[in-house]
Amino acid sequence: MNINIKQLNSQEPNFLQDLKNLTTFELSEDFQIENTVREIIQNVRNNGDSAVLSYTQKFDNLQNINNLSQLQITPTELDQAISKVPQEKLNAIKIAAERIKNFHQKQFEKLGGSWDFTENENILGQRIFPLQKVGLYVPGGKAAYPSSVLMNAIPAKVAGVKELIMVVPTPNGEKNAMVLAAAKIAGVDKIFTIGGAQAVAALAFGTQTIPKVAKIVGPGNAYVAAAKRQVFGVVGIDMIAGPSEILVIADDSANPDWVAIDLFSQAEHDELAQAILISPSENFIKKVQKSVENLIKNQPRKEIIATSLNNRGAFIKCSDLDEAVKIANEIAPEHLELSLEINTAKIYAEKICNAGAVFVGNYTSEALGDYCVGPNHVLPTSGSARFSSPLGVYDFVKRSSYVCVAESSSKYLGEIAATLADGEGLFAHKQSAEMRYKK
């Protein structure tokens, strides 16, 4: 198989432009998809259950369904799903769930609770509340990911979300037992076997059967992403994720086969995924190139991997590890592996400020983070790690300000507010502030 990964050198005069060209990915909007989704959302908003049912019958080929309540998974079905999962896989789900829960409980503890302070008899502070209802979109059909259920549902429940409603399409009625088992283990409250833009619209606006939620999280196809984008503002969303990314910083202490397979682990997601290696060692880059050529032969998804690596992959030769970190911070990747001797890796990890997740040392593969280490695998992509964070308990809580002004402070604060309101030409604001002390 022909693999021609781009070769960049940080010392070349056009390197910065080449790097920009390599890493720029526009989340382009397909106007046909956008318009189709807009129609679906409006139909669901106007017609509720009947619209969702019609789309589900059409897109998922469920012609024998007469009402939406038939598409809610019952407790008996959940128990049956768990019984169908091989014990080894069920144990893996349970262990992963426990580790994810433990990590997010620590995160919740560090978040802190409500607080206030007293100043001249005034009480000022902040109240923190969990979201009441959250919707979780889970892909169905061939793309069935129980790990995604765990990563989205567990932090929501740890944060104290009262009701977690999951939607998952089941084309031709095919239900994935591992996905349903993961939902039960994670504490999902209700599950409806609907998908697509119609499921997002149902969660955003509510129907006769589907509850209206405050926020929608979880991955999906282009139609789901477009729907999330269009309902944002009516509800909150987690993020609009781009293709998966991995960036590996490695030196001669790393194993070239390990690095090659780690690049594959993201490239196999889809043809638009991006895998980049940065190294100060030209000899090591050549070893990884050879490993790529040898190992790809036995990859079941080798065509996808090859397309990803040829179109968006790169080997970057840099002058030293400090420059490698500088380049990595510029790229701000979703996943960043430091495939270095452990003590060296720990030192350079402290210099990383832009990455969704950092995997430190040769034995810390990104794949562990996808499934069972504990931190969340829902991460910012397309350079958004410069300003956004992994999904966590903080995405499932909201803050309200708490203000209690004492009578003794009403004149002092009222005069300041009235003066500012007068300057802005807002007379009722001015009166509202003055009436408290001009009795």
C-alpha positions in Angstrom: 0.0 0.0 0.0 1.3 3.4 -1.0 1.9 5.7 2.0 3.2 9.2 1.3 3.2 11.1 4.5 4.1 14.8 4.2 7.6 15.6 5.4 8.1 19.0 7.1 11.2 20.6 8.6 10.9 23.4 11.1 14.1 25.0 9.6 12.6 25.5 6.2 11.6 29.1 5.4 8.0 28.2 4.5 7.5 25.9 7.5 5.0 28.1 9.4 2.8 28.5 6.3 3.1 24.8 5.5 2.1 24.0 9.1 -0.9 26.3 8.8 -2.0 24.7 5.6 -1.6 21.2 7.2 -3.6 21.9 10.3 -6.3 24.3 9.1 -9.6 22.5 8.9 -12.8 24.4 8.3 -16.0 22.9 9.6 -17.7 23.7 6.4 -21.5 23.9 6.3 -23.1 21.9 3.6 -26.1 24.1 2.7 -28.1 21.2 1.5 -27.7 19.5 4.9 -28.4 22.7 6.7 -31.6 23.3 4.8 -32.8 19.7 5.3 -32.1 19.9 9.0 -33.8 23.2 9.3 -37.0 21.7 7.8 -36.8 18.7 10.1 -36.4 20.9 13.2 -39.3 23.1 12.2 -41.5 20.1 11.5 -40.7 18.5 14.9 -41.2 21.8 16.7 -44.6 22.2 15.1 -45.8 18.6 15.1 -44.0 16.8 17.9 -44.4 13.1 18.2 -46.0 12.6 14.8 -43.0 14.3 13.0 -40.4 12.3 15.0 -42.3 9.1 14.3 -42.6 9.8 10.6 -38.8 10.5 10.2 -38.0 7.4 12.3 -40.2 5.2 10.1 -38.5 6.7 7.0 -34.9 6.8 8.0 -34.6 3.8 10.3 -37.1 1.6 8.5 -39.3 1.0 11.5 -42.6 0.8 9.7 -44.4 -1.3 12.4 -44.1 1.5 15.0 -47.4 3.3 15.6 -46.5 5.7 18.5 -43.3 7.1 20.0 -43.8 5.4 23.4 -43.1 2.1 21.6 -39.5 3.5 21.0 -38.7 3.8 24.7 -36.5 1.1 26.1 -38.1 -0.7 29.0 -36.2 -1.9 32.1 -36.8 -5.4 31.0 -35.1 -4.7 27.6 -32.1 -3.2 29.5 -31.8 -6.3 31.6 -32.0 -8.5 28.5 -29.3 -6.4 26.8 -27.0 -6.9 29.7 -27.6 -10.6 29.6 -26.5 -10.7 25.9 -23.2 -9.0 26.5 -20.3 -11.5 26.9 -19.0 -11.5 30.5 -15.5 -10.3 29.5 -16.9 -7.3 27.7 -19.5 -6.5 30.5 -16.7 -6.6 33.1 -14.6 -4.2 30.9 -17.6 -1.8 30.8 -18.1 -1.9 34.5 -14.4 -1.4 35.3 -14.1 1.5 32.8 -17.3 3.0 34.3 -15.9 2.9 37.8 -12.6 4.5 36.8 -14.4 7.2 34.9 -16.8 7.8 37.8 -13.9 8.1 40.3 -12.0 10.6 38.1 -15.1 12.8 37.7 -16.0 12.6 41.4 -12.5 14.1 42.1 -13.2 16.7 39.5 -16.5 17.5 41.1 -14.8 17.9 44.5 -12.3 20.4 43.1 -15.2 22.3 41.4 -16.3 23.6 44.8 -19.8 24.4 45.9 -21.9 27.6 46.4 -20.3 30.4 48.3 -20.9 33.9 49.6 -19.3 36.7 51.6 -20.6 39.6 53.7 -19.5 43.1 53.0 -21.0 46.0 54.9 -24.1 43.9 55.8 -24.6 43.0 52.1 -24.3 39.4 51.1 -22.8 38.6 47.7 -22.1 35.2 46.3 -22.7 32.4 43.8 -25.0 29.5 43.8 -24.1 26.3 41.8 -26.9 24.1 40.5 -26.9 20.9 38.4 -28.8 21.0 35.1 -32.2 19.4 35.6 -32.5 17.5 32.3 -29.8 16.6 29.8 -30.1 14.9 26.4 -27.4 12.4 25.3 -27.1 11.6 21.6 -25.4 8.2 20.9 -24.7 7.0 17.4 -26.4 3.8 16.4 -26.1 1.2 13.6 -22.6 0.4 12.6 -21.1 3.2 14.7 -22.0 2.0 18.1 -19.8 3.2 21.0 -20.5 2.1 24.5 -17.4 4.1 25.6 -19.1 7.3 24.4 -22.1 6.5 26.6 -19.9 6.2 29.7 -17.9 9.4 28.9 -21.0 11.5 28.4 -23.4 10.0 31.0 -21.2 9.5 34.0 -20.0 13.1 34.5 -23.6 14.3 34.1 -24.8 12.0 36.9 -21.8 12.8 39.1 -22.7 16.5 38.7 -26.2 15.8 39.9 -28.2 15.9 36.7 -31.7 14.9 37.7 -32.8 13.3 34.5 -30.6 12.0 31.7 -32.4 11.1 28.5 -30.5 9.1 25.9 -31.5 8.9 22.2 -29.9 6.3 19.9 -31.0 5.3 16.4 -31.7 1.6 15.7 -31.8 1.1 12.0 -34.0 -1.8 11.0 -34.6 -2.3 14.7 -31.1 -3.4 15.5 -30.2 -2.6 19.1 -26.6 -2.7 20.3 -26.5 -4.7 23.6 -23.2 -3.1 24.7 -24.5 0.4 24.2 -27.7 -0.4 26.3 -25.6 -2.1 29.0 -23.4 0.9 29.2 -26.4 3.2 29.6 -27.8 1.2 32.5 -24.4 1.0 34.2 -23.9 4.7 33.7 -27.3 5.6 35.2 -29.2 6.8 32.2 -32.8 7.5 33.2 -34.7 7.1 29.9 -33.7 5.7 26.5 -35.5 6.4 23.2 -34.5 4.6 20.0 -34.6 7.6 17.7 -31.8 9.4 16.0 -30.8 12.0 13.5 -31.7 15.7 13.4 -35.3 14.7 14.5 -34.0 13.4 17.8 -31.9 16.5 18.5 -35.0 18.7 17.7 -37.2 16.5 20.0 -34.8 17.0 22.9 -34.4 20.7 22.2 -38.1 21.6 22.0 -39.8 18.6 23.6 -42.7 16.6 22.2 -45.7 14.8 23.7 -43.4 11.9 24.6 -39.8 13.2 24.6 -38.9 15.6 27.5 -37.4 19.0 26.7 -33.8 19.2 28.0 -31.5 22.0 29.0 -28.4 20.7 27.2 -27.6 18.1 24.5 -24.3 16.3 24.4 -22.8 13.5 22.4 -21.4 12.8 18.9 -23.2 12.2 15.7 -23.1 12.5 11.9 -23.2 15.7 9.8 -27.0 15.9 10.2 -26.7 15.6 14.0 -23.9 18.2 14.1 -26.0 20.6 12.0 -29.0 20.1 14.2 -27.0 20.8 17.4 -25.6 23.9 15.8 -29.1 25.1 14.8 -30.7 24.5 18.2 -27.9 26.1 20.2 -29.3 29.0 22.1 -32.6 27.1 22.7 -30.5 24.6 24.5 -26.9 24.3 25.4 -24.6 21.9 23.5 -21.2 20.4 24.4 -19.3 21.2 21.2 -19.3 20.8 17.4 -16.5 18.3 17.1 -14.2 18.1 14.0 -12.3 15.0 12.9 -10.2 13.2 15.4 -6.5 14.2 15.9 -3.3 12.9 17.4 0.1 14.6 17.7 3.0 12.5 18.9 6.3 14.1 20.2 8.9 11.4 20.2 12.7 11.0 20.4 15.0 8.0 20.0 13.9 6.5 23.3 10.5 5.7 21.8 9.5 2.5 20.1 8.8 3.2 16.4 6.2 0.4 16.1 4.3 1.9 19.1 4.3 5.3 17.6 3.2 4.1 14.2 0.2 2.1 15.7 -0.7 5.2 17.8 -0.9 7.3 14.7 -3.1 4.6 13.2 -5.4 4.6 16.2 -6.7 8.1 15.2 -6.3 7.8 11.4 -8.6 4.7 11.4 -11.5 6.9 12.7 -12.1 8.4 9.2 -10.4 9.8 6.2 -10.4 13.3 7.6 -8.6 12.4 10.9 -5.2 13.8 11.4 -2.0 12.1 12.8 1.2 14.0 13.2 4.6 13.0 14.5 7.1 15.7 15.7 10.7 14.6 16.4 14.2 16.1 16.6 15.6 12.8 15.3 15.5 12.3 11.6 16.6 8.7 12.1 13.6 8.0 14.3 11.2 9.5 11.8 12.7 7.1 9.2 12.1 4.2 11.6 8.5 5.2 12.1 8.0 5.5 8.3 9.2 1.9 8.0 7.0 0.8 10.8 4.0 2.4 9.1 4.7 0.6 5.9 5.1 -2.8 7.7 2.1 -2.5 10.1 -0.5 -1.1 7.8 -0.6 -4.4 5.9 -2.6 -6.1 8.6 -4.9 -3.3 9.5 -8.6 -4.1 8.8 -9.2 -0.3 8.2 -6.0 0.2 6.2 -7.8 2.0 3.3 -9.1 4.7 5.7 -5.8 4.9 7.5 -3.9 5.3 4.3 -6.2 8.1 3.0 -6.0 9.9 6.4 -2.2 9.7 6.5 -1.7 10.7 2.9 -4.0 13.6 3.0 -3.6 15.1 6.5 -0.8 13.3 8.2 2.8 14.6 8.6 6.2 13.9 10.0 7.8 17.1 11.3 11.6 17.3 11.9 12.4 19.9 14.5 15.6 21.1 16.1 14.9 19.9 19.7 12.2 19.0 22.1 11.6 22.6 23.2 10.8 23.5 19.7 8.6 20.4 19.4 6.5 21.7 22.4 6.3 25.1 20.8 4.9 23.6 17.6 2.5 21.4 19.5 1.2 24.4 21.4 0.6 26.2 18.1 -1.3 23.2 16.7 -3.3 22.7 19.9 -4.2 19.1 19.2 -7.0 17.0 20.6 -4.7 14.2 21.8 -1.0 14.9 22.5 1.4 12.0 23.3 4.8 12.6 24.8 6.5 9.4 23.7 9.7 10.1 25.7 11.6 8.6 28.6 9.3 9.1 31.6 11.2 11.7 33.5 11.8 13.7 30.3 8.1 13.4 29.4 7.0 14.7 32.8 9.3 17.8 32.4 7.9 18.6 28.9 4.3 17.9 30.0 4.5 21.0 32.2 5.3 23.1 29.1 2.2 22.0 27.2 -0.6 24.6 27.5 -2.7 23.8 24.4 -4.0 20.3 24.2 -7.3 18.5 24.8 -5.4 15.7 26.7 -1.7 15.0 27.3 -0.5 11.4 27.5 2.8 11.3 29.3 5.5 8.7 28.7 6.0 5.7 26.4 3.5 3.5 28.2 0.7 5.9 28.0 -1.1 5.2 24.8 -4.0 7.5 23.7 -6.2 4.4 23.3 -6.2 4.0 27.1 -7.6 7.5 27.4 -10.4 6.6 24.9 -11.7 3.8 27.1 -10.7 3.3 30.7 -8.1 5.5 32.3 -10.6 7.9 33.8 -10.4 11.4 32.2 -13.0 12.2 29.6 -12.4 11.3 25.9 -14.7 14.1 24.7 -12.1 16.6 23.7 -11.8 19.9 21.8 -10.6 19.5 18.1 -9.5 21.7 15.2 -7.3 23.9 17.4 -10.1 24.8 19.8 -8.0 23.4 22.7 -6.5 26.9 22.7 -9.7 28.1 24.4 -11.9 25.1 25.3 -11.7 22.1 27.6 -12.6 18.4 27.8 -16.1 17.5 28.7 -16.5 17.2 32.5 -18.8 17.7 35.4 -18.5 21.5 35.0 -20.4 21.1 31.7 -23.4 19.9 33.6 -23.7 22.6 36.3 -24.7 26.3 36.0 -24.0 29.3 38.2 -26.3 31.9 39.5 -25.2 35.1 41.3 -26.6 35.8 44.8 -27.2 39.4 45.8 -28.7 40.6 49.1 -28.3 44.4 49.7 -28.9 45.7 53.2 -31.0 48.8 53.8 -27.9 50.5 55.2 -26.2 50.2 51.8 -29.1 51.1 49.6 -28.3 54.9 49.5 -24.5 54.5 48.8 -25.0 51.8 46.1 -28.2 53.4 44.8 -26.5 56.8 44.1 -23.7 55.0 42.2 -26.2 53.0 40.1 -28.5 56.1 39.5 -25.5 58.1 38.3 -24.5 55.4 35.9 -28.1 54.9 34.7 -28.4 58.6 34.1 -25.3 58.5 32.0 -26.7 55.7 29.9 -30.1 57.4 29.5 -32.0 54.7 31.2 -34.5 56.7 33.4 -36.4 53.7 34.9 -33.1 52.1 36.0 -32.3 55.4 37.7 -35.7 55.5 39.5 -35.4 51.9 40.5 -32.2 52.6 42.3 -33.3 55.9 43.8 -36.7 54.8 45.1 -35.0 52.5 47.7 -33.4 55.5 49.5 -35.6 58.5 48.4 -38.5 57.5 50.6 
